[in-house]
Amino acid sequence: MKFGTLQNVIDQPLSTVFAVASELGFEGVEIDWYDVSEAQPGGGPLAPENRATVRQAAAQAGVEIPSVAAHFLNHGGLADAEKEEFGLEAVRAGIRLCTDLGATYLLVPFFGSAMMTGQQAVARLEANLRLLAPEAEAAGVTLAIEHTLRGDHTSALLDRVDSSFIGDYWDMANCMGLGYDPIEEIAQLGRHIVRVHAKEYHRGDAPPGSPEEPHFDGLNTKPFGQGDVPVAAVLSALQKAGYDSYVVLETGRFDDAKRSAKAALSLLQQLTGHEQ
């Protein structure tokens, strides 16, 4: 396994994030893409004219850019009838962005108002993934969907799409906020897991979460390794399933962003037998 961090976890701009990530011991940084305009020509941080500089900064720090997180798609996209065309164009722009940065995975999320709540939304997503799959393959970029669907339902969806360039971005804590068992999820998803987010979950006195009423308030309320996520068992199950790619921190900052990220990384390294 390799260990990376979301850019926001270590609270750094593009100008310093790679150097800081390297200093802390991370092998990669997942770039935050908060608004589609940030990647459009005209001076945005991820504009075409700035991408070579970003890629060079990562290379100089000895850090990879394994993925880009299109956070703004949580406001609607590929599964939303009203925003479907926007979603298609945004993902296409994301594929170009990833290609220019040397990233091979684009995180396509479905939370917030983009959360899928019925079969029509799932069917729309399936049709759009089928449409985009050849474009993703041609660019060498995998579209990694992150969502609230149950593991077996996701596997069935991805089996139907049937593309090695469409996969699941699995989160060890989100699933618990939805009332799913993380070890069961790994078994159900298997080869479809192409990226993993690591963060913490603590239920406390709240009722169990469900797909209809997620308990996401319990996410990152405790430092990584100090909540309800069975981190050691999750990592072991991932390894047994043959997963050997990036585990990317999406943890809270707590008292100090860099200190918290380093502690979380150290735990991941310890539990997987990586040298520190």
N, C-alpha and C positions, 0 to 999 in steps of 0.2 A: 504493500500500500504506500501511497504518497499522501502527504499532509499539506493542505493549503488553507487559506483563510479568505473570507470575503473582505473586500477592501474596507468596508465600514467597521468591521470588527476591531481592527487596529487603529481606526480613526485617523486615516492618513489620506491626503490628496494624491493624485496620480504622480505628482512631482517627487514624492518621497516614499510612496507605499512599498515599492519594490525593495528599496534599500532597507527599510525598517523590517519588512517581512523576512528578508535574508538574515538580518541581524538576529531576529528571534528564532530562526531555524526552520522557517517554512520553505517548502519547495515550490509553491505556486500561490498566485493571487487570483481570485475570482473577481472580475471587475464589476462594479456597480454601474448599471445603466438605468437611471431614474426617470428620464423623460426622453421621448423619441428625438426631440430637438437637439439633445446633447451629441448625437451622432450625425447631424446634418451639416453640410458645408456652411462655413461662416464663423468659425471660431469656437464652437463648442468643444469641450474637453476631449470628446471622442470623434470629432469631425475628421473627414478623410485627410485633411492637410496636417492633422496632428498625430495620426496613427503610427507613422514611422518613428516618431520621437518616443511615443509610449512603448513601442516594441523594443526600441533600442535601450531604453532605461531598464526594462526588465532583463534584457540580455546582459547588460553591464553589471547588474546586481546578481546575476546567476539564478534568477527566479523565472519560472514559467508563467504564462498566462493560459491556464488550462480551459477557462470558461468565462463567459460573460452572462450576467444575470439581468434579464430584461424586466426589472421590477414593475415598470409602468403597465405591463400587461395584466397586472392584478386589477386593473380598472376595466378590463374587458378586452376580448380578442377572438381567438380562433373558435371558441365555443359559444360566442354571443352573436345572435342574428343581427343586431344593430351595429356591432363593431367588427363584424367578420372581415370586411375588406381592409379596415385599418389593421387588424391583426395580421392578415396575410402580408401586407406591405411592410409592417414592422418586423415580422420574422425574416422576410427577405432582406431587409436592411441589416438585421442582426447577423444573418449569414455572411453578408459582405463585411461587416464589422469584424466578425470573428476571423475571417480569412485574412484581413489586413493586419490583425493583431497576432496572428499565429495561434489563435485559440481554436480548439477542435470541438467545443461543446457550447451550445446556447441554451441557457435555462429559460424555459417558457412556463411561467407560473399561472395558476388558476386559483387564487385566493381572493378575499374581499368580494367585490361586486362581480368578479370573474368566476366565482365558485360555481361548479357545475352541480345543478340540483335536480336534473331530470334526464331521461333518455334522449330527448331531443338535443340537448346540449352535448351529450356524449357522441351522438351520431354526427353532429356537425363537426365536432373535433376530429372524429375518425376520418370524415371526408376530407377535411383540410390537411390532416397529416398525410393522407395518401397523395394529395396534390403536391405537398411540399417535399415529400421524401426524395423524389429524383433530383430536385434542386439542391437539397442538403447533401446528397451523395456526391453530386457533381463537384461540390465545393469542398468535400471532405469534412463537413461540419455535422455533428450529431445534435438533433433537437431533443432536449431532455425535459420532459414535462413534469411539473411538480404540482400536486393537486390534492383533493380530498377523497378520491375514489379508493375503495378497498383493494387490497393487493390482488385478490383473485379476479376482480372485475377489471383491474388494470392489465393484468396478464392477458386476459381474453381480448381486450381492446388492442393491445400491442401485437398479439398473435394475428389478429385480423389485418392490421396495417402491414405487418410482415416486411419490415425494413430494418436492417442493421444500423440505419442512421436515424432511427426514432427509438427513444428509450425512456426510462423512468429516472427522474432525479428524486431519490428517496431520502426522507428526513426522519431520523430516529426519534425525534421528539414530537413533531407534528402528528405522527400516527397515533401517539399516546393521547394527545389532546382530542383526537377523533374517536377514542375508545377502542383502537385497534391494538393488538399485541405485536410488538416489534419483531419478535422472533418468528412468529407466524407469517408476518408480512414478508420477511426476507425469504422464507421458504416458498411462499406463493409467487413472489416476483422473480426470484432466481436470476437467470441471465438477463432479464430486462432491466435490472438495476445498472445504470451506466455512470451515475454520480451519487455521492452521499453527502448530506449535510449533517454536521454534528452539533447538537446543542442540547440544553437541559429542559426538563419538564418537571413540574411539581404540582400535583393535584391539590394538596392541602385538604381543606374541608369542603371543597366544591364537589358537586355531583359528577359522576363520570361523564366524560365528553361523548359525543356521538356525531355522525356525519350531519345530522339535522341541527344539532346544537353543539358545535365544537367548544372545547374548553381551552382556547388558546391563551387565555389570561395567565395560565400556568407556565407558559414558555419563558425560559431564561429568567425566572424569578430566583434561581439559585445558581451559583457557579457550577460549571461543568463537572460532573462526577459527584455532586452533592445533592442530587434530586432523585427522581423516580426512574430515570432512564437506566436500564441495566447495561451500562456501557460495555463492560467486559464481555458479557454474553452476546451483545449485538456485534461487536467486532469479531468474536469467534464465529458466529453464525455467518457473517459476511465472508470470512476467510474460507469456511467450509463450503459455501456456495460458489467459491471460485472468484470472488470479487477481489481485484488487486489493483484498483485505480485510486483516484483521489477521494479522500475524506476531507471535506472543506468545513472549517469552523464557521458557525453562524451564532456564536455565543454572545452573551451580554458583556458589557464593558466593566460593570461594577465599579470598584474604587479607582481602577486605572486600566485603560484599554490594553496597553502592551503587557502589563503584568498578568492580567486575566487571560489574555490570549496565550501567553507563554505557559501558564499553568495548565491550560487545557491541552496545549500541544504536548507538554511533558507527560500528561496522563495517557494520551493516545500512543505516544512512543513507548511508554512503559508497558502498556497492556498488549502491544503488538511486538515487543521485543526489538524495537528499533534502537539503535545507538543514539545517545543524546550528546 
